[in-house]
Amino acid sequence: MPDPMPGFTAVDLRPLAGGEGTSAYCVNDAGVIMGESGSRPVRWDREGRPTPLPIVDGYSGGRAVSGNSAGVIAGTLYTGESLRPVCWKPDGRVHVLELPTGMLSGTASRVNERGSILGNAMRPGYRWRALRWEPGGEAVELDTLPGDGETQGHDLNGLDEVVGSAKDGTGARTAVRWTPSGRICKLPPPRRATACGITDSGAILGDGVVWDRDRGTTLLTGEPEFTAGQVVRITGQGVAIGWGVTPDRRDTCARWDRDGRPTVLRPLPSDVASTCFDIDDAGTVVGESVSHGTVRPVRWDVDATPFPLPSPRGLNAIVAQHINASGAVIIGYGYAPDSSTYRGIAWHRS
Protein backbone atom coordinates (compact mmCIF):
# COMPACT_ATOMS: atom_id res chain seq x y z
CA MET A 1 0.00 0.00 0.00
CA PRO A 2 1.25 3.53 -0.71
CA ASP A 3 2.26 5.69 2.23
CA PRO A 4 -0.26 8.43 3.05
CA MET A 5 0.30 11.98 4.18
CA PRO A 6 -2.20 14.80 4.69
CA GLY A 7 -3.30 16.04 1.28
CA PHE A 8 -1.52 13.61 -1.06
CA THR A 9 -0.87 9.86 -1.35
CA ALA A 10 2.28 8.61 -3.11
CA VAL A 11 2.08 5.76 -5.64
CA ASP A 12 4.97 3.89 -7.27
CA LEU A 13 4.58 3.85 -11.07
CA ARG A 14 5.57 0.26 -11.53
CA PRO A 15 7.49 -1.15 -14.54
CA LEU A 16 6.25 -3.61 -17.12
CA ALA A 17 9.11 -5.93 -16.20
CA GLY A 18 11.02 -6.30 -12.94
CA GLY A 19 14.20 -4.27 -12.71
CA GLU A 20 13.20 -1.68 -15.34
CA GLY A 21 13.22 2.02 -14.66
CA THR A 22 10.11 4.08 -15.36
CA SER A 23 9.60 7.73 -16.33
CA ALA A 24 6.33 9.73 -16.27
CA TYR A 25 6.16 12.63 -18.74
CA CYS A 26 2.56 13.81 -18.62
CA VAL A 27 -0.63 13.63 -16.55
CA ASN A 28 -3.77 14.90 -18.26
CA ASP A 29 -6.87 16.48 -16.76
CA ALA A 30 -8.51 13.05 -16.54
CA GLY A 31 -5.63 11.83 -14.36
CA VAL A 32 -4.14 9.47 -16.96
CA ILE A 33 -0.35 9.25 -16.60
CA MET A 34 1.85 8.62 -19.64
CA GLY A 35 5.53 7.81 -20.05
CA GLU A 36 7.82 4.84 -20.57
CA SER A 37 8.92 1.67 -18.81
CA GLY A 38 12.41 0.63 -19.81
CA SER A 39 12.19 1.70 -23.44
CA ARG A 40 8.50 0.97 -24.02
CA PRO A 41 5.63 3.51 -24.08
CA VAL A 42 3.08 3.02 -21.31
CA ARG A 43 0.24 4.57 -19.38
CA TRP A 44 -0.56 3.97 -15.70
CA ASP A 45 -3.82 3.73 -13.76
CA ARG A 46 -4.47 5.33 -10.37
CA GLU A 47 -2.87 2.41 -8.53
CA GLY A 48 0.33 2.65 -10.58
CA ARG A 49 -0.34 -0.41 -12.75
CA PRO A 50 1.24 -0.05 -16.20
CA THR A 51 -0.43 -0.82 -19.53
CA PRO A 52 1.86 -1.04 -22.59
CA LEU A 53 0.99 1.09 -25.59
CA PRO A 54 1.44 -0.72 -28.92
CA ILE A 55 4.35 0.08 -31.21
CA VAL A 56 4.75 -0.23 -34.97
CA ASP A 57 6.61 -3.17 -36.52
CA GLY A 58 10.25 -2.29 -37.11
CA TYR A 59 10.56 -0.01 -34.07
CA SER A 60 12.20 -1.14 -30.85
CA GLY A 61 10.66 1.24 -28.33
CA GLY A 62 9.29 4.67 -27.62
CA ARG A 63 7.70 7.05 -25.15
CA ALA A 64 4.32 8.70 -24.60
CA VAL A 65 4.68 12.39 -23.73
CA SER A 66 1.31 14.17 -23.96
CA GLY A 67 -2.38 13.32 -23.74
CA ASN A 68 -5.71 15.13 -23.92
CA SER A 69 -8.92 14.49 -21.97
CA ALA A 70 -10.44 12.59 -24.92
CA GLY A 71 -7.75 9.92 -24.60
CA VAL A 72 -5.53 10.86 -27.56
CA ILE A 73 -1.85 10.34 -26.64
CA ALA A 74 1.13 11.74 -28.57
CA GLY A 75 4.62 10.32 -28.52
CA THR A 76 7.60 9.04 -30.43
CA LEU A 77 8.86 5.61 -31.49
CA TYR A 78 12.47 4.86 -32.27
CA THR A 79 14.81 2.28 -33.66
CA GLY A 80 18.50 3.10 -33.54
CA GLU A 81 18.76 6.82 -34.36
CA SER A 82 15.52 6.88 -36.36
CA LEU A 83 12.59 8.69 -34.66
CA ARG A 84 8.96 8.54 -35.74
CA PRO A 85 6.08 10.67 -34.39
CA VAL A 86 2.94 8.72 -33.52
CA CYS A 87 -0.33 9.04 -31.66
CA TRP A 88 -2.44 6.51 -29.83
CA LYS A 89 -6.20 6.88 -30.28
CA PRO A 90 -8.68 6.33 -27.42
CA ASP A 91 -9.24 2.75 -28.67
CA GLY A 92 -5.53 2.08 -27.99
CA ARG A 93 -4.42 1.71 -31.59
CA VAL A 94 -1.19 3.37 -32.71
CA HIS A 95 -1.17 5.68 -35.75
CA VAL A 96 2.00 6.81 -37.51
CA LEU A 97 2.06 10.55 -38.20
CA GLU A 98 3.15 11.18 -41.75
CA LEU A 99 6.27 13.23 -42.44
CA PRO A 100 6.41 15.64 -45.39
CA THR A 101 8.58 14.61 -48.33
CA GLY A 102 12.30 14.97 -47.66
CA MET A 103 12.08 14.76 -43.87
CA LEU A 104 14.04 11.92 -42.34
CA SER A 105 12.62 11.51 -38.83
CA GLY A 106 10.62 13.41 -36.26
CA THR A 107 9.05 13.66 -32.82
CA ALA A 108 5.62 14.54 -31.42
CA SER A 109 5.60 16.65 -28.24
CA ARG A 110 2.11 18.00 -27.50
CA VAL A 111 -1.55 17.24 -28.24
CA ASN A 112 -4.30 19.78 -27.54
CA GLU A 113 -7.96 19.21 -26.68
CA ARG A 114 -8.93 19.52 -30.34
CA GLY A 115 -6.62 16.61 -31.17
CA SER A 116 -4.02 18.63 -33.07
CA ILE A 117 -0.43 17.53 -32.43
CA LEU A 118 2.75 19.59 -32.34
CA GLY A 119 6.10 18.14 -33.33
CA ASN A 120 9.41 18.69 -35.06
CA ALA A 121 10.97 16.86 -37.98
CA MET A 122 14.54 16.65 -39.21
CA ARG A 123 15.66 17.41 -42.73
CA PRO A 124 19.03 16.42 -44.24
CA GLY A 125 21.90 18.22 -42.56
CA TYR A 126 20.28 17.86 -39.11
CA ARG A 127 18.03 20.87 -39.75
CA TRP A 128 14.84 20.84 -37.70
CA ARG A 129 11.45 22.03 -38.92
CA ALA A 130 8.34 22.66 -36.77
CA LEU A 131 5.18 20.77 -37.79
CA ARG A 132 1.59 20.49 -36.69
CA TRP A 133 -0.72 17.61 -37.48
CA GLU A 134 -4.47 18.12 -37.83
CA PRO A 135 -6.75 15.78 -35.83
CA GLY A 136 -7.22 13.77 -39.03
CA GLY A 137 -3.45 13.28 -39.38
CA GLU A 138 -2.67 15.81 -42.14
CA ALA A 139 0.72 17.49 -41.67
CA VAL A 140 0.92 21.30 -41.68
CA GLU A 141 4.43 22.63 -42.34
CA LEU A 142 4.96 25.76 -40.30
CA ASP A 143 6.56 28.66 -42.16
CA THR A 144 10.23 29.59 -41.89
CA LEU A 145 11.75 33.05 -41.74
CA PRO A 146 13.34 34.44 -44.93
CA GLY A 147 16.38 32.34 -45.69
CA ASP A 148 14.60 29.03 -44.95
CA GLY A 149 16.37 28.55 -41.63
CA GLU A 150 15.72 26.00 -38.90
CA THR A 151 12.50 26.18 -36.83
CA GLN A 152 11.49 24.48 -33.58
CA GLY A 153 8.01 24.39 -32.05
CA HIS A 154 7.77 24.35 -28.24
CA ASP A 155 4.08 24.75 -27.34
CA LEU A 156 0.62 24.55 -28.86
CA ASN A 157 -2.59 26.06 -27.50
CA GLY A 158 -6.20 24.99 -27.96
CA LEU A 159 -6.61 27.25 -31.01
CA ASP A 160 -3.73 25.58 -32.92
CA GLU A 161 -1.40 28.55 -32.41
CA VAL A 162 2.23 27.47 -31.96
CA VAL A 163 5.23 29.22 -30.41
CA GLY A 164 8.92 28.42 -30.54
CA SER A 165 12.04 29.67 -32.27
CA ALA A 166 13.31 30.25 -35.80
CA LYS A 167 16.64 31.07 -37.42
CA ASP A 168 16.90 33.59 -40.23
CA GLY A 169 19.29 33.42 -43.17
CA THR A 170 22.19 34.66 -41.01
CA GLY A 171 21.67 31.94 -38.39
CA ALA A 172 20.33 34.32 -35.73
CA ARG A 173 17.61 32.70 -33.59
CA THR A 174 14.50 34.59 -32.46
CA ALA A 175 11.20 33.90 -30.68
CA VAL A 176 8.25 33.37 -33.03
CA ARG A 177 4.55 32.56 -33.15
CA TRP A 178 2.70 30.63 -35.85
CA THR A 179 -0.96 31.21 -36.70
CA PRO A 180 -3.31 28.21 -37.05
CA SER A 181 -2.67 28.31 -40.81
CA GLY A 182 1.11 28.05 -40.22
CA ARG A 183 2.08 31.67 -40.94
CA ILE A 184 5.13 32.80 -38.97
CA CYS A 185 5.41 36.07 -36.99
CA LYS A 186 8.37 37.42 -35.05
CA LEU A 187 7.44 38.44 -31.52
CA PRO A 188 7.85 42.15 -30.71
CA PRO A 189 10.64 43.74 -28.67
CA PRO A 190 12.02 43.00 -26.21
CA ARG A 191 12.66 40.03 -28.46
CA ARG A 192 14.12 36.82 -27.05
CA ALA A 193 15.68 33.74 -28.63
CA THR A 194 12.69 31.49 -28.04
CA ALA A 195 9.12 31.27 -26.72
CA CYS A 196 8.21 28.30 -24.55
CA GLY A 197 4.50 28.59 -23.78
CA ILE A 198 1.21 29.99 -25.13
CA THR A 199 -2.26 30.17 -23.56
CA ASP A 200 -5.62 30.01 -25.31
CA SER A 201 -5.97 33.78 -24.78
CA GLY A 202 -2.72 34.30 -26.70
CA ALA A 203 -0.37 35.18 -23.82
CA ILE A 204 3.13 33.93 -24.73
CA LEU A 205 5.94 33.13 -22.30
CA GLY A 206 9.52 33.84 -23.31
CA ASP A 207 12.84 34.21 -21.52
CA GLY A 208 11.95 36.80 -18.87
CA VAL A 209 8.97 38.26 -20.74
CA VAL A 210 5.27 37.69 -21.37
CA TRP A 211 3.75 38.93 -24.63
CA ASP A 212 -0.01 39.39 -24.36
CA ARG A 213 -2.38 40.35 -27.18
CA ASP A 214 -4.55 42.34 -24.77
CA ARG A 215 -2.05 43.66 -22.21
CA GLY A 216 1.13 44.32 -24.15
CA THR A 217 4.53 43.19 -22.91
CA THR A 218 5.37 42.39 -19.28
CA LEU A 219 8.94 41.86 -18.06
CA LEU A 220 9.52 39.17 -15.44
CA THR A 221 12.16 40.33 -12.96
CA GLY A 222 13.11 39.41 -9.42
CA GLU A 223 15.15 42.31 -8.11
CA PRO A 224 16.30 42.81 -5.42
CA GLU A 225 15.79 39.24 -4.14
CA PHE A 226 17.07 37.39 -7.20
CA THR A 227 18.18 37.75 -10.79
CA ALA A 228 15.60 36.17 -13.06
CA GLY A 229 16.83 33.22 -15.10
CA GLN A 230 14.81 30.40 -16.67
CA VAL A 231 11.03 30.60 -17.10
CA VAL A 232 9.15 27.37 -17.67
CA ARG A 233 5.33 27.57 -17.57
CA ILE A 234 2.39 29.95 -17.93
CA THR A 235 -1.20 29.23 -16.88
CA GLY A 236 -4.36 30.13 -18.73
CA GLN A 237 -4.75 33.02 -16.27
CA GLY A 238 -1.36 34.43 -17.26
CA VAL A 239 0.54 33.40 -14.10
CA ALA A 240 4.14 32.36 -14.88
CA ILE A 241 6.78 30.39 -12.99
CA GLY A 242 10.53 30.04 -13.29
CA TRP A 243 13.69 30.43 -11.30
CA GLY A 244 16.69 32.65 -10.79
CA VAL A 245 19.78 33.16 -8.66
CA THR A 246 20.01 35.02 -5.35
CA PRO A 247 22.85 37.44 -4.56
CA ASP A 248 24.56 34.64 -2.59
CA ARG A 249 24.41 32.38 -5.72
CA ARG A 250 21.61 30.07 -4.65
CA ASP A 251 18.83 28.94 -6.97
CA THR A 252 15.37 30.14 -6.05
CA CYS A 253 12.07 29.81 -7.87
CA ALA A 254 9.27 32.31 -8.25
CA ARG A 255 5.70 32.79 -9.40
CA TRP A 256 4.78 35.98 -11.28
CA ASP A 257 1.23 37.34 -11.40
CA ARG A 258 -0.28 38.82 -14.58
CA ASP A 259 1.28 42.20 -13.79
CA GLY A 260 4.77 40.71 -13.45
CA ARG A 261 4.96 40.93 -9.64
CA PRO A 262 7.07 38.03 -8.29
CA THR A 263 6.41 35.84 -5.25
CA VAL A 264 9.51 33.95 -4.15
CA LEU A 265 8.91 30.22 -3.59
CA ARG A 266 11.34 29.37 -0.84
CA PRO A 267 12.78 25.90 -0.18
CA LEU A 268 11.62 23.66 2.63
CA PRO A 269 12.87 24.59 6.10
CA SER A 270 16.57 23.71 6.52
CA ASP A 271 17.05 23.49 2.72
CA VAL A 272 19.04 26.06 0.77
CA ALA A 273 17.69 26.21 -2.80
CA SER A 274 14.58 25.50 -4.88
CA THR A 275 13.63 24.83 -8.49
CA CYS A 276 10.11 24.63 -9.95
CA PHE A 277 8.78 22.88 -13.03
CA ASP A 278 4.98 23.15 -13.30
CA ILE A 279 1.89 25.00 -12.04
CA ASP A 280 -1.83 24.19 -11.95
CA ASP A 281 -4.74 26.51 -12.74
CA ALA A 282 -5.12 27.53 -9.08
CA GLY A 283 -1.45 28.52 -8.72
CA THR A 284 -0.07 25.45 -6.92
CA VAL A 285 3.55 24.94 -8.02
CA VAL A 286 5.65 21.76 -7.92
CA GLY A 287 9.40 21.22 -8.02
CA GLU A 288 12.34 20.32 -5.84
CA SER A 289 13.90 21.58 -2.63
CA VAL A 290 17.66 21.18 -2.30
CA SER A 291 19.93 20.89 0.71
CA HIS A 292 23.58 19.92 0.90
CA GLY A 293 23.61 16.54 -0.87
CA THR A 294 19.84 15.89 -0.81
CA VAL A 295 16.91 16.73 -3.08
CA ARG A 296 13.24 16.47 -2.08
CA PRO A 297 9.97 16.87 -4.02
CA VAL A 298 7.92 19.87 -2.96
CA ARG A 299 4.66 21.64 -3.71
CA TRP A 300 3.96 25.28 -2.99
CA ASP A 301 0.39 26.26 -2.19
CA VAL A 302 -1.22 29.44 -3.46
CA ASP A 303 0.14 31.35 -0.44
CA ALA A 304 3.69 30.15 -1.37
CA THR A 305 4.03 27.82 1.64
CA PRO A 306 6.22 24.81 0.76
CA PHE A 307 5.12 21.27 1.66
CA PRO A 308 7.18 18.09 1.20
CA LEU A 309 5.73 15.26 -0.85
CA PRO A 310 6.06 11.71 0.56
CA SER A 311 7.88 8.68 -0.81
CA PRO A 312 6.07 5.44 -1.74
CA ARG A 313 7.27 2.34 0.05
CA GLY A 314 10.61 1.19 -1.40
CA LEU A 315 11.40 4.48 -3.17
CA ASN A 316 13.24 7.64 -2.21
CA ALA A 317 11.27 10.49 -3.80
CA ILE A 318 13.45 13.16 -5.45
CA VAL A 319 11.48 15.63 -7.57
CA ALA A 320 7.95 16.64 -8.63
CA GLN A 321 7.90 17.61 -12.31
CA HIS A 322 4.29 17.98 -13.48
CA ILE A 323 0.84 18.70 -12.07
CA ASN A 324 -2.42 18.48 -13.97
CA ALA A 325 -4.61 21.56 -14.42
CA SER A 326 -6.97 20.66 -11.56
CA GLY A 327 -4.09 19.99 -9.17
CA ALA A 328 -5.43 16.51 -8.37
CA VAL A 329 -2.36 14.57 -9.60
CA ILE A 330 1.35 15.35 -9.42
CA ILE A 331 4.03 13.23 -11.11
CA GLY A 332 7.79 13.03 -10.67
CA TYR A 333 10.38 10.40 -9.87
CA GLY A 334 12.50 8.80 -7.19
CA TYR A 335 15.19 6.18 -6.70
CA ALA A 336 14.62 2.47 -6.01
CA PRO A 337 17.62 1.15 -4.02
CA ASP A 338 16.65 -2.52 -4.44
CA SER A 339 16.90 -2.36 -8.26
CA SER A 340 19.25 0.64 -8.59
CA THR A 341 16.78 2.30 -10.96
CA TYR A 342 14.89 5.57 -11.16
CA ARG A 343 11.12 5.16 -11.01
CA GLY A 344 8.17 7.39 -11.71
CA ILE A 345 5.95 8.48 -8.82
CA ALA A 346 2.38 9.81 -8.79
CA TRP A 347 0.94 11.82 -5.93
CA HIS A 348 -2.87 11.77 -5.78
CA ARG A 349 -4.75 14.37 -3.79
CA SER A 350 -6.64 12.64 -0.99
C-alpha positions as a printed Julia matrix, in Angstrom:
350×3 Matrix{Float64}:
   0.0    0.0     0.0
   1.25   3.53   -0.71
   2.26   5.69    2.23
  -0.26   8.43    3.05
   0.3   11.98    4.18
  -2.2   14.8     4.69
  -3.3   16.04    1.28
  -1.52  13.61   -1.06
  -0.87   9.86   -1.35
   2.28   8.61   -3.11
   2.08   5.76   -5.64
   4.97   3.89   -7.27
   4.58   3.85  -11.07
   5.57   0.26  -11.53
   7.49  -1.15  -14.54
   6.25  -3.61  -17.12
   9.11  -5.93  -16.2
  11.02  -6.3   -12.94
  14.2   -4.27  -12.71
  13.2   -1.68  -15.34
  13.22   2.02  -14.66
  10.11   4.08  -15.36
   9.6    7.73  -16.33
   6.33   9.73  -16.27
   6.16  12.63  -18.74
   2.56  13.81  -18.62
  -0.63  13.63  -16.55
  -3.77  14.9   -18.26
  -6.87  16.48  -16.76
  -8.51  13.05  -16.54
  -5.63  11.83  -14.36
  -4.14   9.47  -16.96
  -0.35   9.25  -16.6
   1.85   8.62  -19.64
   5.53   7.81  -20.05
   7.82   4.84  -20.57
   8.92   1.67  -18.81
  12.41   0.63  -19.81
  12.19   1.7   -23.44
   8.5    0.97  -24.02
   5.63   3.51  -24.08
   3.08   3.02  -21.31
   0.24   4.57  -19.38
  -0.56   3.97  -15.7
  -3.82   3.73  -13.76
  -4.47   5.33  -10.37
  -2.87   2.41   -8.53
   0.33   2.65  -10.58
  -0.34  -0.41  -12.75
   1.24  -0.05  -16.2
  -0.43  -0.82  -19.53
   1.86  -1.04  -22.59
   0.99   1.09  -25.59
   1.44  -0.72  -28.92
   4.35   0.08  -31.21
   4.75  -0.23  -34.97
   6.61  -3.17  -36.52
  10.25  -2.29  -37.11
  10.56  -0.01  -34.07
  12.2   -1.14  -30.85
  10.66   1.24  -28.33
   9.29   4.67  -27.62
   7.7    7.05  -25.15
   4.32   8.7   -24.6
   4.68  12.39  -23.73
   1.31  14.17  -23.96
  -2.38  13.32  -23.74
  -5.71  15.13  -23.92
  -8.92  14.49  -21.97
 -10.44  12.59  -24.92
  -7.75   9.92  -24.6
  -5.53  10.86  -27.56
  -1.85  10.34  -26.64
   1.13  11.74  -28.57
   4.62  10.32  -28.52
   7.6    9.04  -30.43
   8.86   5.61  -31.49
  12.47   4.86  -32.27
  14.81   2.28  -33.66
  18.5    3.1   -33.54
  18.76   6.82  -34.36
  15.52   6.88  -36.36
  12.59   8.69  -34.66
   8.96   8.54  -35.74
   6.08  10.67  -34.39
   2.94   8.72  -33.52
  -0.33   9.04  -31.66
  -2.44   6.51  -29.83
  -6.2    6.88  -30.28
  -8.68   6.33  -27.42
  -9.24   2.75  -28.67
  -5.53   2.08  -27.99
  -4.42   1.71  -31.59
  -1.19   3.37  -32.71
  -1.17   5.68  -35.75
   2.0    6.81  -37.51
   2.06  10.55  -38.2
   3.15  11.18  -41.75
   6.27  13.23  -42.44
   6.41  15.64  -45.39
   8.58  14.61  -48.33
  12.3   14.97  -47.66
  12.08  14.76  -43.87
  14.04  11.92  -42.34
  12.62  11.51  -38.83
  10.62  13.41  -36.26
   9.05  13.66  -32.82
   5.62  14.54  -31.42
   5.6   16.65  -28.24
   2.11  18.0   -27.5
  -1.55  17.24  -28.24
  -4.3   19.78  -27.54
  -7.96  19.21  -26.68
  -8.93  19.52  -30.34
  -6.62  16.61  -31.17
  -4.02  18.63  -33.07
  -0.43  17.53  -32.43
   2.75  19.59  -32.34
   6.1   18.14  -33.33
   9.41  18.69  -35.06
  10.97  16.86  -37.98
  14.54  16.65  -39.21
  15.66  17.41  -42.73
  19.03  16.42  -44.24
  21.9   18.22  -42.56
  20.28  17.86  -39.11
  18.03  20.87  -39.75
  14.84  20.84  -37.7
  11.45  22.03  -38.92
   8.34  22.66  -36.77
   5.18  20.77  -37.79
   1.59  20.49  -36.69
  -0.72  17.61  -37.48
  -4.47  18.12  -37.83
  -6.75  15.78  -35.83
  -7.22  13.77  -39.03
  -3.45  13.28  -39.38
  -2.67  15.81  -42.14
   0.72  17.49  -41.67
   0.92  21.3   -41.68
   4.43  22.63  -42.34
   4.96  25.76  -40.3
   6.56  28.66  -42.16
  10.23  29.59  -41.89
  11.75  33.05  -41.74
  13.34  34.44  -44.93
  16.38  32.34  -45.69
  14.6   29.03  -44.95
  16.37  28.55  -41.63
  15.72  26.0   -38.9
  12.5   26.18  -36.83
  11.49  24.48  -33.58
   8.01  24.39  -32.05
   7.77  24.35  -28.24
   4.08  24.75  -27.34
   0.62  24.55  -28.86
  -2.59  26.06  -27.5
  -6.2   24.99  -27.96
  -6.61  27.25  -31.01
  -3.73  25.58  -32.92
  -1.4   28.55  -32.41
   2.23  27.47  -31.96
   5.23  29.22  -30.41
   8.92  28.42  -30.54
  12.04  29.67  -32.27
  13.31  30.25  -35.8
  16.64  31.07  -37.42
  16.9   33.59  -40.23
  19.29  33.42  -43.17
  22.19  34.66  -41.01
  21.67  31.94  -38.39
  20.33  34.32  -35.73
  17.61  32.7   -33.59
  14.5   34.59  -32.46
  11.2   33.9   -30.68
   8.25  33.37  -33.03
   4.55  32.56  -33.15
   2.7   30.63  -35.85
  -0.96  31.21  -36.7
  -3.31  28.21  -37.05
  -2.67  28.31  -40.81
   1.11  28.05  -40.22
   2.08  31.67  -40.94
   5.13  32.8   -38.97
   5.41  36.07  -36.99
   8.37  37.42  -35.05
   7.44  38.44  -31.52
   7.85  42.15  -30.71
  10.64  43.74  -28.67
  12.02  43.0   -26.21
  12.66  40.03  -28.46
  14.12  36.82  -27.05
  15.68  33.74  -28.63
  12.69  31.49  -28.04
   9.12  31.27  -26.72
   8.21  28.3   -24.55
   4.5   28.59  -23.78
   1.21  29.99  -25.13
  -2.26  30.17  -23.56
  -5.62  30.01  -25.31
  -5.97  33.78  -24.78
  -2.72  34.3   -26.7
  -0.37  35.18  -23.82
   3.13  33.93  -24.73
   5.94  33.13  -22.3
   9.52  33.84  -23.31
  12.84  34.21  -21.52
  11.95  36.8   -18.87
   8.97  38.26  -20.74
   5.27  37.69  -21.37
   3.75  38.93  -24.63
  -0.01  39.39  -24.36
  -2.38  40.35  -27.18
  -4.55  42.34  -24.77
  -2.05  43.66  -22.21
   1.13  44.32  -24.15
   4.53  43.19  -22.91
   5.37  42.39  -19.28
   8.94  41.86  -18.06
   9.52  39.17  -15.44
  12.16  40.33  -12.96
  13.11  39.41   -9.42
  15.15  42.31   -8.11
  16.3   42.81   -5.42
  15.79  39.24   -4.14
  17.07  37.39   -7.2
  18.18  37.75  -10.79
  15.6   36.17  -13.06
  16.83  33.22  -15.1
  14.81  30.4   -16.67
  11.03  30.6   -17.1
   9.15  27.37  -17.67
   5.33  27.57  -17.57
   2.39  29.95  -17.93
  -1.2   29.23  -16.88
  -4.36  30.13  -18.73
  -4.75  33.02  -16.27
  -1.36  34.43  -17.26
   0.54  33.4   -14.1
   4.14  32.36  -14.88
   6.78  30.39  -12.99
  10.53  30.04  -13.29
  13.69  30.43  -11.3
  16.69  32.65  -10.79
  19.78  33.16   -8.66
  20.01  35.02   -5.35
  22.85  37.44   -4.56
  24.56  34.64   -2.59
  24.41  32.38   -5.72
  21.61  30.07   -4.65
  18.83  28.94   -6.97
  15.37  30.14   -6.05
  12.07  29.81   -7.87
   9.27  32.31   -8.25
   5.7   32.79   -9.4
   4.78  35.98  -11.28
   1.23  37.34  -11.4
  -0.28  38.82  -14.58
   1.28  42.2   -13.79
   4.77  40.71  -13.45
   4.96  40.93   -9.64
   7.07  38.03   -8.29
   6.41  35.84   -5.25
   9.51  33.95   -4.15
   8.91  30.22   -3.59
  11.34  29.37   -0.84
  12.78  25.9    -0.18
  11.62  23.66    2.63
  12.87  24.59    6.1
  16.57  23.71    6.52
  17.05  23.49    2.72
  19.04  26.06    0.77
  17.69  26.21   -2.8
  14.58  25.5    -4.88
  13.63  24.83   -8.49
  10.11  24.63   -9.95
   8.78  22.88  -13.03
   4.98  23.15  -13.3
   1.89  25.0   -12.04
  -1.83  24.19  -11.95
  -4.74  26.51  -12.74
  -5.12  27.53   -9.08
  -1.45  28.52   -8.72
  -0.07  25.45   -6.92
   3.55  24.94   -8.02
   5.65  21.76   -7.92
   9.4   21.22   -8.02
  12.34  20.32   -5.84
  13.9   21.58   -2.63
  17.66  21.18   -2.3
  19.93  20.89    0.71
  23.58  19.92    0.9
  23.61  16.54   -0.87
  19.84  15.89   -0.81
  16.91  16.73   -3.08
  13.24  16.47   -2.08
   9.97  16.87   -4.02
   7.92  19.87   -2.96
   4.66  21.64   -3.71
   3.96  25.28   -2.99
   0.39  26.26   -2.19
  -1.22  29.44   -3.46
   0.14  31.35   -0.44
   3.69  30.15   -1.37
   4.03  27.82    1.64
   6.22  24.81    0.76
   5.12  21.27    1.66
   7.18  18.09    1.2
   5.73  15.26   -0.85
   6.06  11.71    0.56
   7.88   8.68   -0.81
   6.07   5.44   -1.74
   7.27   2.34    0.05
  10.61   1.19   -1.4
  11.4    4.48   -3.17
  13.24   7.64   -2.21
  11.27  10.49   -3.8
  13.45  13.16   -5.45
  11.48  15.63   -7.57
   7.95  16.64   -8.63
   7.9   17.61  -12.31
   4.29  17.98  -13.48
   0.84  18.7   -12.07
  -2.42  18.48  -13.97
  -4.61  21.56  -14.42
  -6.97  20.66  -11.56
  -4.09  19.99   -9.17
  -5.43  16.51   -8.37
  -2.36  14.57   -9.6
   1.35  15.35   -9.42
   4.03  13.23  -11.11
   7.79  13.03  -10.67
  10.38  10.4    -9.87
  12.5    8.8    -7.19
  15.19   6.18   -6.7
  14.62   2.47   -6.01
  17.62   1.15   -4.02
  16.65  -2.52   -4.44
  16.9   -2.36   -8.26
  19.25   0.64   -8.59
  16.78   2.3   -10.96
  14.89   5.57  -11.16
  11.12   5.16  -11.01
   8.17   7.39  -11.71
   5.95   8.48   -8.82
   2.38   9.81   -8.79
   0.94  11.82   -5.93
  -2.87  11.77   -5.78
  -4.75  14.37   -3.79
  -6.64  12.64   -0.99
